[in-house]
Amino acid sequence: MEGLDFSISYTTRAPRGSEENGREYYFTTRAEFERMVAAEDFLEWAEVFGNYYGTAVSALRHAKELGKDLLLDIDVQGAVQMMEKMPEAVSIFILPPSPQVLEKRLRNRSAAENMTSEAIIEKRLTGAKNELKKVWDYKYALVNDVLEEAVAEMRAIVLYERGVLVGVEDLAKGCRTDAASPKLKAVLDAFGMDNYPSAF
């Protein structure tokens, strides 16, 4: 989408498959990552399944210089840090449509990464399901079932947050976590969640 700069995270994990340094991630050592943490070089960072991941402050500076919004693809730990540090940041939780789809996607991704350990897959599944409990901390939630619809909703949210109302306001507002969306409720019900805010 026009006006967005996608942030490439730093990580201490090894490259997988055809991943290249500077394309999917910036691959670095634990010692260098910890040096960057101490130097406050990260907007957010987290340890996930034994590896560090983080977004450099320089990514935000670069986006600002280009006059673009910075798009981060981060886990819940990192998002919580961002919401605390930058309350003006727009937070969007992207959910799978069902536990079955989540498991299929995680297994496919694990297979693509040559990570076939059942214990690791189960750990990832449990972690993903636990992250769903944080959905209410986010301003928006998107259910990624039909890709074209999810893309349209993401576009509407970005435009709405930039101040564009015509043609996108209703779609964007319908994705707010406080909008009591039947679609969101159906997904959360499928995951056995019942900690709904009063709006539901």
Secondary structure, DSSP 8 states (H G I E B T S, - for coil): -TTEEE---EESS---TT--BTTTBEE--HHHHHHHHHTT-EEEEEEETTEEEEEEHHHHHHHHHHT-EEE----HHHHHHHHHH-TTS--EEEE-SSHHHHHHHHHHHHHHTT---HHHHHHHHHHHHHHGGGGGGSSEEEE-SSHHHHHHHHHHHHHHHTT--TTTHHHHHHTBTTS--HHHHHHHHHTT-----TT-
